[in-house]
Amino acid sequence: MKDRVVFSKTEPFYYEATAAGVDKGTGLERLCNYLKIAPENVMALGDQANDAPMLEYTGIGVAWGML
């Protein structure tokens, strides 16, 4: 199961499970491809470690809080 599912703890009481290879960065990449928007023209904001792939994908990534 470890190869197929990734678990992340985003709050002391909150866990997320996603398919391996799927994260906020890959989701944003698919959306940008669909909308024909270059990642350097996108800004993302995040406050948890699971936001890192999304922030790295964009032209401007802003992190605050727990990250």
trRosetta pair geometry for C-beta under 8 A, 3 or more apart (Angstrom, degrees):
i j d omega theta_ij theta_ji phi_ij phi_ji
1 4 5.8 -75 -155 47 43 102
1 5 5.5 -17 170 26 85 114
2 5 7.2 -73 -116 56 19 75
3 20 6.1 -58 157 -25 44 165
4 19 6.6 -46 173 -147 70 72
4 20 5.3 -121 -151 1 19 114
5 17 5.5 -6 -172 -169 115 101
5 18 7.2 149 -154 77 64 31
5 19 6.6 -54 -101 -112 56 36
5 20 6.4 -69 -40 -38 12 84
6 17 7.2 155 77 -153 44 51
6 18 5.3 -21 59 64 95 83
6 19 7.6 21 14 110 88 15
6 20 5.5 118 -33 -95 97 61
6 22 8.0 -172 28 57 118 70
6 23 7.6 -30 72 -76 150 99
7 15 5.8 -6 -170 -177 101 113
7 16 7.1 156 -154 81 51 49
7 17 5.3 -19 -98 -97 74 75
8 15 7.0 158 81 -157 38 65
8 16 5.0 -13 60 57 88 98
8 18 7.7 0 7 10 106 105
8 48 7.9 111 144 148 126 119
8 49 6.6 -151 -164 84 124 104
8 50 4.6 123 119 -73 162 118
9 12 7.8 35 172 -111 114 21
9 14 7.1 124 -161 84 59 56
9 15 5.4 -34 -99 -101 65 77
9 16 8.0 -176 -83 17 19 73
10 14 5.2 -50 66 100 87 109
10 15 7.4 149 14 -111 77 24
10 16 5.9 40 -12 -11 119 112
10 48 4.6 8 -142 -153 97 153
10 49 7.5 -148 -106 40 70 81
10 50 5.9 -55 -84 11 110 125
10 66 7.8 124 -167 86 62 156
11 14 3.7 46 44 28 105 111
16 50 6.3 22 54 -89 143 170
18 22 5.0 -134 163 88 111 98
18 23 6.4 121 104 -89 158 57
19 22 4.4 51 68 17 90 127
21 26 6.9 65 154 -54 63 165
22 26 5.6 -110 -135 68 46 139
22 27 7.2 63 -172 -50 82 90
23 26 5.5 95 47 13 63 97
23 27 7.1 -120 103 -3 34 94
23 50 6.9 -146 -154 -170 103 81
23 53 4.4 70 110 47 134 153
23 54 7.4 -134 132 -41 92 81
24 27 5.5 -54 -144 40 34 116
24 28 6.2 35 156 -19 67 106
24 44 8.0 134 143 -166 120 145
24 46 7.6 133 101 -97 162 135
24 50 6.6 106 -8 144 118 81
24 51 5.9 -24 55 -125 158 48
24 53 5.7 144 62 73 76 97
24 54 3.7 -44 119 -48 110 120
25 28 5.9 -55 -145 38 28 108
25 29 6.3 34 153 -23 63 106
25 52 7.9 -37 -44 102 119 53
25 53 2.9 -100 -16 144 126 97
25 54 4.8 -140 -71 -67 60 43
25 56 6.3 -14 -105 60 135 94
25 57 4.4 153 -147 -34 91 129
26 29 5.4 -48 -145 34 34 118
26 30 6.5 37 154 -20 64 101
26 53 7.1 -13 -15 144 70 139
27 30 5.9 -53 -153 33 31 110
27 31 6.5 29 151 -16 64 107
27 54 7.6 -25 58 -92 95 106
28 31 5.5 -53 -147 38 35 113
28 32 6.2 37 154 -20 68 105
28 39 7.8 86 131 -118 109 98
28 42 7.1 147 177 148 119 158
28 44 6.7 -31 -114 -83 160 139
28 54 5.1 108 -12 -133 142 88
28 57 5.5 144 84 89 126 148
28 58 7.0 -56 149 -60 151 94
29 32 5.8 -54 -145 37 29 110
29 33 6.4 30 155 -18 63 106
29 39 7.3 -17 -106 -79 70 121
29 57 5.9 -111 -62 -154 90 144
30 33 5.7 -54 -148 37 30 112
30 34 6.3 32 153 -20 64 108
31 34 5.6 -55 -148 36 31 113
31 35 6.2 9 160 -1 67 112
31 37 8.0 -16 123 42 77 117
32 35 6.1 -66 -139 51 27 97
32 36 7.8 172 165 -12 56 2
32 37 4.6 -100 -146 71 77 87
32 38 7.2 59 -179 -142 122 4
32 39 5.7 18 -156 -74 171 70
32 42 6.2 -80 -94 -43 122 147
33 36 7.4 22 -174 -76 29 42
37 41 5.6 -121 -177 79 90 117
37 42 6.1 94 134 -60 122 105
38 41 4.9 83 67 6 84 106
38 42 7.7 -157 98 -13 47 91
38 59 7.8 53 119 -48 88 122
39 42 5.4 -60 -153 29 45 117
39 57 5.5 -109 -147 157 136 76
39 58 5.6 -139 -178 -118 87 36
39 59 6.0 151 131 -38 64 77
40 58 7.8 128 -102 177 24 49
40 59 3.6 88 -154 -86 44 121
41 59 6.1 74 -26 -2 19 144
42 57 7.8 -16 81 114 132 90
42 58 4.4 -107 97 -133 95 99
42 59 5.9 128 50 15 57 91
42 60 7.5 -157 102 38 44 75
43 58 6.0 116 -120 167 19 141
43 59 7.0 -55 -74 67 59 86
43 60 4.2 -17 -112 74 86 110
43 61 7.6 -178 -157 -78 55 31
43 62 7.0 22 -179 -5 98 107
44 51 7.4 -179 146 -178 117 102
44 54 4.9 -150 172 143 160 100
44 55 5.4 -140 89 -93 117 53
44 57 7.4 50 -3 64 149 91
44 58 4.4 173 2 -15 105 153
44 60 7.4 164 25 92 58 62
44 61 5.3 -10 64 -116 95 72
44 62 7.2 -172 93 29 48 71
45 51 7.9 -36 125 -174 36 146
45 61 8.0 162 -87 -163 30 51
45 62 4.8 -19 -109 71 74 104
45 63 7.8 164 -160 -83 52 33
45 64 7.7 -13 -168 15 94 100
46 51 2.5 163 -160 155 145 155
46 52 7.2 -145 100 -52 156 37
46 54 6.1 130 -56 72 137 117
46 55 5.3 -103 22 -52 129 114
46 61 7.3 -17 17 -170 108 94
46 62 7.4 150 24 85 61 56
46 63 5.5 -22 73 -108 85 75
46 67 6.4 81 113 -58 95 144
47 51 6.7 77 29 1 33 152
47 63 7.0 146 -95 -161 36 64
47 64 5.6 -32 -104 76 87 68
47 65 3.5 25 -158 46 104 140
47 66 5.7 74 157 28 77 86
47 67 6.1 -139 -166 -20 29 101
48 51 5.2 110 61 -8 67 102
48 65 7.3 -31 -57 98 54 122
48 66 5.4 12 -103 74 58 122
48 67 6.2 167 -149 -68 3 85
49 52 5.8 -15 -173 -19 52 115
49 66 7.2 -78 -26 120 76 101
49 67 6.0 153 -73 -120 50 71
50 53 7.9 -31 -180 18 48 97
51 54 5.3 -63 -168 45 62 115
51 55 5.7 61 138 -25 87 107
51 63 6.9 157 96 -110 124 94
51 67 6.6 -70 56 -84 112 131
52 55 5.6 -59 -142 38 32 110
52 56 6.1 30 161 -19 68 108
52 63 7.7 19 -93 -93 66 137
52 67 7.0 152 -68 -144 88 118
53 56 5.8 -56 -144 38 30 111
53 57 6.4 35 156 -27 64 107
54 57 5.8 -54 -150 29 30 114
54 58 6.8 22 158 -18 63 108
54 61 7.3 145 112 -123 65 113
55 58 6.4 -60 -151 32 30 106
55 61 3.0 102 -169 -164 79 133
55 62 7.3 -143 -129 34 111 28
55 63 5.8 6 -113 -57 163 101
56 61 6.4 -1 -51 -44 27 163
57 61 7.8 106 46 -73 53 123
58 61 5.1 135 60 -65 107 82
63 67 4.2 -85 -177 78 121 153
64 67 7.1 69 56 31 13 110
